[in-house]
Amino acid sequence: MDTLIVWSEAENYDLALSFQEKAGCDEIWEKICQVQGKDPSVDITQDLVDESEEERFDDMSSPGLELPSCELNRLEEIAELVASSLPSPLRREKLALALENEGYIKKLLEIFHVCEDLENIEGLHHLYEIIKGIFLLNRTALFEVMFSEECIMDVIGCLEYDPSLSLSRKHREFLTKTAKFKEVIPISDPELKQKIHQTYRVQYIQDMVLPTPSVFEENMLSTLHSFIFFNKVEIVGMLQEDEKFLTELFAQLTDEATDEEKRQELVNFLKEFCAFSQTLQPQNRDAFFKTLSNMGILPALEVILGMDDAQVRSAATDIFSYLVEYNPSMVREFVMQEAQQNDDDILLINLIIEHMICDTDPELGGAVQLMGLLRTLVDPENMLATANKTEKTEFLGFFYKHCMHVLTAPLLANTTEEKPSKDDFQTAQLLALILELLTFCVEHHTYHIKNYIINKDILRRVLVLMASKHAFLALCALRFKRKIIGLKDEFYNRYIMKSFLFEPVVKAFLNNGSRYNLMNSAIIEMFEFIRVEDIKSLTAHVIENYWKALEDVDYVQTFKGLKLRYEQQRERQDNPKLDSMRSILRNHRYRRDARTLEDEEEMWFNTDEDDLEDGEAVVPPSDKSKNDEDIMDPISKFMERKKFKESEEKEVLLKTNLSGRQSPSFKLSFSSGTKANLTSQSSATNLPGSPGSPGSPGSPGSPGSVSKSTSQMAAITTKGGLVGLVDYPDDDDEDDEESLPLSQKAKVESS
C-alpha cells in the first residue's frame, strides 16, 4: 500500500506507520531515507530489516561485548555503543552482562561528578543518553546497582541533563529539600525505612524523570514496574509484621486527644498502606485485611467518619472502599454486631448514608462513590450462605429495620406535595442516586423491599418526582415503577391499582405532548410491556380508568392493543365455557377477534360476592356505550381535552386529593356538545397508611386487599349520552388463588 511504512525491530517484532494520504507517507519516507542515506525511489530497503541469519550466527558465536575504557573523552563512543545495542536482543544481553561484570555503572557515575565539577555540558548530555539506555536494557541486576543508596541520587543527577531541554531539571533538589519524609509513627527498622525511601525515589524516576516511553520503548521498562511492585509488597509485609507499629497507629487514630493535623497524617498513611496492599497476592491480601480487622480498623473508621474534618472523612471513605471491595461480608458482620450495642444514628452504614446525603460537592462525586459501596453491601450476589446461617436473610432484615429509613428520608421529605418540594439540580441528583439504589433493591431483595414499599407507600411518593423539571429524575422515577411492573407480582399490582398509581405517569405522558423524546418512549414501553406480557389486572385497570386520556394516541398501536386485550378478557368472562378453560387461555393459545366499540359489555370480573376473599368488595357492572358521533378528529379532540384540563384542573384537584387519593382525576367522559363530568369520591379512610389502606398495619388480609367497610364506589350516571366511568377496586380476573381457602377456590374456578 502507498500509505504504510513497515519495518522490523527484531524477530517477530514488526512495526508500521499508517498515513491517511499518500503524500504524507511519501514525505516521511523521503526524510527517513535521507537520514539513513537510502534511495527513496526504492520501495523495499533490505538492510533496514533486522540483522541477517549470518550476522545473528556471528553474534552468537562471538565472545562477550567489550566496552571501551570508562574515560571522559570516550563518553561519546560509549553512548553510541549503547544506542546501537538496543535494537538487537542479543546485543542488549551482551551489553548488560558487560556492565554487570565490570562494575561499569559506578565508574560512569564517578565521571558524572567530574563533568559536573568541570561544567562539561557535552559530557553530561552523553551521560544522560548512556543512563537512559541502561534503563532500557530492562535488567533487574543493573537496577539493584543503580537504585542502591550510594548510586540512586547520582543516577537521578545524570537524568537531569536531557539534551532536548535548554535547562537542566532540579530533580535532586526536589527530593532532598522539598520532599519531606514524615514518620507519623516512628519506624525502628532501618531496613524498612531504607526500602520506603528507595521505593519513593524509584517511583519518582518512573513518573517524573524518565521521558514518556515511545511506542518502541513501551515494553522496555517492564522490569522497572516489577521492581517497584515487589518493593511495595516487601514494605506491606514488614509493616504488617510490626504489631507494635500498627497498635500505636490505631490507638492514636481513635484517641480524642490526637490533634487534627496529626490525625489527618495518620489517616493518609493508612490509606496509602491499604493502596499498597492491592499489590499483594490473594493469600497475602487475606492475611493483610485479617490483621487490620483484628486491630479494629472498622471501629476506628466509625470514629473518623463521625468527625468534622472533610479531608479526614474523605480519606476514611477511601479506606472503607478498600474493605468493602475486598470483603463485604466482613463489613456486614461488623455492622450487625454493633447494632446490638449502639443506636441507629451512629451505625457505620448509617454514617455512610448520611455522608452520601450531605455531600457538598455540586457534582456529588463522593455520594456516587458511597452509593456504589452501599450497593455492594446490599447485593445478595456476594452474600454467603452456610449450613448454620444465611447472610442474606440476616443482613437484609437488619438493613431494612435499621438503615432503610435513613436512606429514604430525603425522598420522603421532598415528596409530601403534588410536586417535589425542592427541585434544584443537586437535590435532583441525590434523589436520582437514592432511586437507583431502591431500583436495585426491587430487583434483588424480593419480599423485604416489597413489604417496605407497600407499607410506606413508597411508589406513590416516588411518582411525585414525575413532575420534576429535571427529565433525568422523572425518568429515574419511571424506571423504578417499570422495574416493579416487570416483576409481574400481583401484590404490587393490587397496590398500584388501589392507589391509582398510573395517574402520574399518564399526566406526564400528556404533558409531554407530541414531543418524541426519551420520556415518551419510556412510558410507551411500559404500557407495551403490560400488553405483550398480558398482565390482565393492570390492563383492565388502565383501560377502565385512563382510556379516555389515551384513546387518541394513534402513532403507536400500544393503547389500542391494550383495549383489544381488555375486550378479549371481557369476552372470556362472559363465556362460561371459555372461563372453565382459564388455564389454557393464560398461555395465549386462543385469541378472539376484536369487537366493535358499539358492543355492550358486562363487567369483566363477574363473580358473586360470596366467592371472593374475605375483605374484598365487588363493584357492580356498568354499561359503556359510545356513539359514532362521539368519534371526532384526533387532533381537535386532543386540543379539546387540553383546554378542558387547563380550565378544570383546579376543580379536579380539589375533588381528588393528589397526595393520597383512591380515585383518578382522569376518569372523564366526553360527549358531543356536553360538558365532561367527573365523579369521584375520596375520604381520609382511603389514605395510604390509614386503617384499611394497602399494607397498613391495621388493614385486614394480604397487601392490596380492601376492607368492605372502607371501600369506595364511584357514582355511576348514565343520562342522555353522558356516561360516567366506573371506579373499580383491585379485583382482577386472576385472584391470588393460593391465598383462598379450598372451598372458595373451587367456587371461583367453577364460576
ABEGO torsion letter per residue (X at the ends): XAABBBBBABBGBBBBBBBABAAAAAAAAAAAAAAAGBBAABABBAAABBBBAAAAAAAAABBBBBBBBBBAAAAAAAAAAAAAAAABAAAAAAAAAAAAAAGAAAAAAAAAAAAAAAGBAAAAAAAAAAAAAAAAAGBAAAAAAAABAAAAAAAAAAAABBAABABBBBAAAAAAAABBBBBABBBABAAAAAAAAAAAAAAAAAAAABBBBBAAAAAAAAAAAAAAAAAAAAAAAAAAABAAAAAAAAAAAABAABBAAAAAAAAAAAAAAAAAAAABBAAAAAAAAAAAAAAGAAAAAAAAAABABAAAAAAAAAAAAAAAAABAAAAAAAAAAAAAABBAAABAAAAAAAAAAABABAAGAAAAAAAAAAAAAABAAABBBBAABBAAAAAAAAAAAAAAAAAAAAAAAAAABABBABABAAAAAAAAAAAAAAAAAAAAAEAAAAAAAAAAGAAAAAAAAAABABAAAAAAAAAAAAAAAAAGBAAAAAAAAAAGAAAAAAAAAAAAEABBBAAAAAAAAAAAAAAAAGBAAAAAAAAAAAAAAAAABAABAAAAAAAAAAAAAAAAAABAAAAAAAAAAAAGABBBBBBBAABBBBBABBBBAAABBBGBBBBBBBBBBBBAAABBBAAAAAAAAAAAAAAAAAAAAAABBAAABABBAABBBBBBGBBBBBBBBBBAAABBGBBGBBGBAABBEBBGBBBAAABBBBBBBBBGGBBBBBBBBABBABBBAAABBAAAAAAAAAX
